[in-house]
Amino acid sequence: MSDRIAALDEVPADSSLLFRVRETDGGETEEVVLLGLDDGTSEDAGPREVVAWVNRCQHFRHVRLDKGTGAPLRGDELVCTNHGAMFGVEDGRCTFGPCEGAYLDGVAVTVEDGAVRLTDPDYEYVGRGPVDDDTDLTSRSNREF
């Protein structure tokens, strides 16, 4: 059985939807960014497929890609606003920046009957939105990449 995360039409076309998972072995709660894939068939249809990545940059793992307001996208790349690293939306590979060649940690999701579902056996769904965490060391700088 899989847990429902959101309706497919709730996944933004130009940003991300943030949700939380917990490791099934009783481990940490993690934030995950859910991104829609543009299949190029229609501008109005929205995404038909999705991918999900653990919300941590591979350069500095304490840095979140989505800081609670949606992760920025440039074309088909996810951007880390702390230092400008860019990750391919489809494969999670860093294509530019200090962690070039590294991959984001994937979380298995699927679309079924118009709903996005968590299918990763390593995680259980906790809820939508960010983790309440006072240890976030993400830069609060007014400069973005």
C-alpha positions in Angstrom: 0.0 0.0 0.0 1.2 3.5 -0.7 0.5 6.8 1.0 -1.1 9.7 -0.8 1.0 12.8 -0.8 -1.1 15.2 -3.0 -3.3 15.4 -6.0 -1.2 15.6 -9.2 -2.7 19.0 -10.0 -1.4 20.4 -6.7 2.2 19.9 -7.8 3.5 23.4 -9.1 4.8 23.6 -12.6 7.6 26.1 -11.7 8.6 25.1 -8.2 8.2 22.3 -5.7 5.8 20.8 -3.2 7.4 20.0 0.1 6.5 17.0 2.3 8.0 15.0 5.2 8.9 11.4 5.5 10.3 9.2 8.3 12.7 6.4 7.8 10.8 3.1 8.3 13.5 1.8 10.7 12.5 4.5 13.1 15.1 7.0 11.9 15.1 10.7 11.1 12.3 12.7 9.6 13.4 14.2 6.3 12.0 16.8 4.0 11.4 15.9 0.4 10.9 18.1 -2.6 8.3 16.9 -5.1 8.8 18.1 -8.7 6.6 17.8 -11.7 8.1 16.6 -15.0 7.1 18.5 -18.1 6.4 16.0 -20.9 6.1 18.8 -23.4 2.7 17.7 -24.7 0.6 20.7 -23.4 1.3 23.9 -21.6 -2.0 23.8 -19.7 -2.1 20.1 -18.7 0.6 20.4 -16.0 2.9 17.6 -15.0 1.9 14.0 -15.7 4.9 12.5 -13.9 6.8 13.5 -10.8 10.1 12.9 -9.1 11.1 13.4 -5.4 14.4 14.2 -3.9 15.5 14.5 -0.2 15.6 18.3 0.5 19.4 18.5 1.0 22.1 20.0 -1.2 24.9 17.6 -1.9 27.6 20.3 -1.3 26.5 21.1 2.3 23.9 18.5 3.4 22.5 20.9 6.1 21.4 23.3 3.3 17.8 22.9 2.1 16.9 23.3 -1.5 13.3 24.3 -0.7 13.3 26.6 2.3 9.5 26.3 2.7 8.4 28.5 -0.1 9.2 26.2 -3.1 12.5 25.3 -4.6 13.6 27.5 -7.5 13.8 26.0 -11.0 15.6 27.2 -14.0 14.3 25.2 -17.0 14.8 21.6 -16.1 17.2 22.2 -13.2 16.7 22.6 -9.5 18.8 25.5 -8.0 20.4 25.7 -4.6 20.1 29.3 -3.7 23.0 29.2 -1.2 25.8 28.7 -3.7 24.3 28.2 -7.1 24.6 24.5 -7.6 22.2 23.1 -10.2 20.7 19.6 -10.2 18.9 17.9 -13.1 15.2 17.6 -12.2 14.9 14.1 -13.8 18.0 12.5 -12.5 19.1 14.6 -9.5 22.7 15.0 -10.9 24.6 18.1 -10.1 25.4 19.7 -13.4 27.1 22.9 -12.0 28.6 24.0 -8.8 30.9 22.7 -6.1 29.3 19.3 -5.9 29.3 18.7 -9.7 28.7 15.1 -10.5 27.1 14.2 -7.2 23.4 13.0 -7.1 20.5 14.0 -4.9 19.0 11.2 -2.8 15.9 10.0 -4.5 12.6 9.0 -2.9 10.3 6.7 -4.9 6.9 8.2 -5.8 4.3 7.3 -8.4 1.2 8.8 -10.0 -1.9 6.7 -9.6 -5.5 7.8 -10.4 -4.5 11.5 -10.4 -2.8 11.3 -7.0 0.9 11.3 -6.1 1.8 8.4 -3.8 4.9 7.5 -1.8 6.0 4.1 -2.8 9.5 4.0 -1.3 9.8 1.1 1.2 12.5 3.0 3.1 10.1 5.8 4.2 6.7 6.4 5.6 4.7 9.6 4.9 4.5 12.1 7.8 2.8 15.1 6.2 3.2 18.2 4.0 5.4 21.2 4.7 8.7 21.6 6.4 10.1 19.9 9.4 10.1 22.2 12.5 13.8 22.4 13.1 15.8 25.0 15.0 19.1 23.6 13.7 18.7 24.7 10.1 21.9 26.5 9.2 20.7 27.7 5.8 22.0 31.2 4.9 19.6 34.0 5.5 21.5 36.2 3.1 19.5 38.5 0.8 21.7 37.4 -2.1 20.3 34.6 -4.2 21.7 32.7 -7.2 
